[in-house]
Amino acid sequence: MSRKFKKLIKNPGVFFRDLLIKRYPVINCEQKFTEAEEAAVFTVDQKLQEVESKIVLPNNFPVDVVYTWVNDQDHIWQQKKSKFANVNLACENSNDGARFENHNELYYSVLSVKKNLPWVRKIFIVTDNQTPEWLVKDEKIEIIDHSEIIDSQFLPTFNSHVIEANLYKIKDLAEHFIYFNDDVFVAKPLNKEHFFRKNGVVSIFTSDKSLQEMKNRGVITATLLASENCNEILNKNYGLFIDLPLSHTYMPLKKSSFKKCFELYEKEILEFLYNKFRGRNDLNMATFLVPWSMYLEGQSVITPEICYYFNIRSNNTLTQYRKILQAKKDGKVPHSFCANDFTANSKDINFDTSKSLNCFLDSFFKG
């Protein structure tokens, strides 16, 4: 009797589980490494970082972190936003409540940076005249108001693309910085070399998805529209179409590259900065145009990134939380994870989204 047949007879559940996993491997990240491949990716990535960290160069450049954040419970902010509730939107989800809803993610995301990226020089939080209630005086953290980096004619704005387009104007921002959304968390200690090589070359964390396939399936989002607009610009300058979106994780960037894109494409950028919410002519500069411009100019290199990306309003969410907590126990956590709030209109979930997320984050970072 063959070993496989014995397994089928004695433990059919395990047999069919293993059979399905072999035929349809479990994939948690957008670079589509299977769970079986993740360990090898971590080992190689860590080893190369350790080797490169031994290179001594005279320019030991600083690296900053930049967040964009909003407290949607702030009454003053709510009043400002309500004045523009009927403006034209790029698509139905441009003004979705989930885009602004605050689940205290920023607290844990900042905690993940301070814990796992201790070499970061400063953390800038870009916001609309707000301060996180948990924030105590911290020399490493600085609050940046929209008015400090965005011209008054474009304010107030509730469009993340507009805010991101102006990040490079932050006073005293380092040339090399990492852009974070507040729903992205660093899951393990990472060297600076994971984001920036010793010679200043930037990592670009691509996904293994296709913009064209998304469009063909009818998945029309404001992000997809903005990426297509960026592609029109890149096609004029480089004669090509970038079909790969970037992974939903942190974005290593260079201030000088941001500034150069702003100068080169000033006309197209100024046209969309008036959009109070995400519009059809938006450009997603921080998450597409600038990273791919750096790549096409030889300033960045595609780098492995295991980021678990999931929807916190899905019935599969609790399984994802358990999986990541178990991975921590086993010493097999990803580089990062993104607990994304897809839409406030999600139905048929039988748990408290915000409470379960905070319990999970508390267990992961403090447990």
Order of alpha helices (4+ residues) and beta strands (2+ residues): alpha-alpha-alpha-beta-alpha-alpha-beta-beta-alpha-alpha-beta-beta-beta-alpha-alpha-beta-alpha-alpha-alpha-beta-beta-alpha-beta-alpha
